[in-house]
Amino acid sequence: MTLLFATTNQHKVDEIQAAIGKALHVISLKQAGIDIDIPEPYDTLEANATEKSKTILESTGMNCFAEDTGLEVEALHGEPGVKSARYAGEERSFDKNIDKLLAALLDQPNRKAQFRTVISLQFDGQEYLFEGICTGAIITERRGSSGFGYDPVFIPYGSIRTFAEMSIEEKNQFSHRKKAVDQLVHFLQRQV
C-alpha cells in the first residue's frame, strides 16, 4: 500500500519510512508532484495535522496522512509547542529556534521536556488520530549533527545521547514520531 504523507520535509519522510519499514510505501507531496504549502494556523497539534490532511485529501482524493509535532518544555508552560518550527520567527531556522530555547532556559534548573506528535489519517472517508510522546530533557548546548529541529539539545529519558547523536534506527527506539507511526501502521494492517 502506498500512502501520501502531507509534508515537504524530507527528514520527516525518511524518519517515518524507517519507522514503518516495508509495511507501507510513503511518498511525500514533492514525490507526488504536489507543490503546496499548507498553513498551520491553529493552536493545537491535532487541529494543524487535521488541516494538512484534509487539504491534501480535498485536492487529491487520495488516502493520506499528516502530522504535527511540537516540543513542549515544562518550565516554559508547554512552549514552544505548536509554534516549534517558527519559535524564533517565520523563516523556520533550526539554529535560531535552538538559540531562543536555550536563552529562555538559561539558569533554569527544570529542563524537562517532551516531543509530542499527532498524526491525522484520512482513510476511506474517515479521519483517525494517533499520538506519540517522548519525554526527556533539554541540555545546555548542542551535541551531534544528525536529525533536525531541536534534536541537538534533546536527550530522551533512558539515553545519555541527544537525538542528533543517534542514527534514525537508534532514535526510533525512543521517538515520539515512531510511537505515533506504530499506531498508524497497526490500524492500517487491520484494514487490509
N, C-alpha and C positions, 0 to 999 in steps of 0.2 A: 504494500500500500504506500502511495506517495501522499504526503501531506504538505500543504503550503504553510510556511511559517511567515507570519506577517511582520517581518523585520528586514532592515537593511544592514544590520550589524552582523558581519561575518563571524566575529568572535562568538556571538550567541549561537549562531547556526552550528559552528564547529563543536561547541560545548554540548549542545542538545543532541547533535548527531552521535557524538561519542557516548552520551548517556543512554541513548536509545539503542545503539548498536545496529544490528541488521533487522530488527523487528519492523522498522519503518524507514522509508526514504524521505528525508526532509529537504525541501527546496525553499530557498529564500525568495523574496519578492524580485530581486535582481535576476536570479536564475530563471524565474518565471516570466521575465520580460516586463515586469510591472515597476514603473517609476513613480512612486507616490510617497510623500512624507505625511504620515498621519499624525495629527496633533494629539497631545496628551493633556487635555485641558482640565482634567478632574482632580479632586482632592484625595482620591483613593487609588491604590494599585488595581483593585478589582474593576473600577469604572474605566480606567485607562486601557486595561487589557481588553475589556469588552468593546470599547470604542474601536480599537485597532482591528479586532477580529471581525466585528460587524461590517466595518468599512470594506475590508477585503472580500468578505462573503458577498456583500451587495454589488461589488464591482466585478467579481469573477464567477460567482455561483459555486465556487469550489469549497469543499470541506477544508477548513483551515484553523490555525490557532495563532494566538498572540500571547505575549507575556509582558508583564511589567514587573520590574524589580526595584526594590529600594533598600538602602542601608539605613537602619533605624538605630540611633545611638541614644542609650538610656539617659545620659547626662544632658543631652540636647533635646529632651522631651520628644524623641522619635525623629528628629531631623537627621539627615536631610530628607529621609523618607521618599515620598512620591516625587520630590524635586531632586533626587540624587544625581541624575545626569546633568542637570542645569543648576546645581547648587551654587556655583561661582559665576553664573551668567549664561546667557542663551547660546553661547558658542560651544558649549559641551566640552570643555577642556578637562581631561582627566587630571592633569597636573594642578591646575588651578583649583579644582574641586578638593583634591587632597590637601593642598596648601590651606584652603579655607577651613577644612575639617580639623587639621592639626592645630591651627591657630585657635579655633573655638574650644579645643580640648586642652590647651596649654594650662599647666598647673591643675588639671582636673584629675583627681585620683580614680574616679569611676570611669573606666574605659569600656564597660560592657556595651556590646552592640549585636545586632543581628541583621543578616541579609534575609529578606523575605521576597519570594517570587510568587506571583499569581498568574496562572495560565488560564486563558479563556479559549475553549474549544468550540467551534461551530461545526456541528456534525449532524448531518441528515435533518436539518431544520431545527435543531435544539442547541442551546448553549449549556456547556458544562464548565465548572470552575474547579481548579486544582491549586493547592497551596503548598509551598515548601519553605522551611525556615532553617537557617544555620546560625547558631549562636556562637559568639566569640568575643574578641576584644580588639580595640584599636591600639596599635603600638605608636611610639612617638616619632619614628622615622621610617622611610621607605626601605623595604627589603625585597629583592627579587625583580625579575624582568619578564616573567610570563604573565598571562592573564590580561586583564584590562580593568578600567574603573578604579575602585578602591582596593583592589587585590593586594597591592604592595604594603598596605598598612593594616590589613585584617588577618588575624590569626584565629582560626576556628578552635573552639574548645576540643581538646583531645589531640592537638598538634602543637609543635613548637615552631612551625614554619608558617609564613604567610601564604595566602593563595598564590601570590606571584612567585613563590619559590617552589611551587608544585607543578607537575605535569597535569594535563587535563584529567588523566586517569586518576592521579592522586587527589586532585581537587574534587572529583566526583565521589570520593569516599565521604565527603562532608557536605557537598554542595546543596544549597537551597534549590537551585535550578534542577539539579538531578532528582531531588526528592519530589518536586512537582511533576517532572517528566515521568518518573516511575509510575505515579498515579495515572497520568495521561495514557501511558503505554498499557498499563493494566486494564484501564477502561476500554481502550480500542481493541485489545486482544479478545475481550468478551463480546465485541460487536461483530467480529469477522469469523 
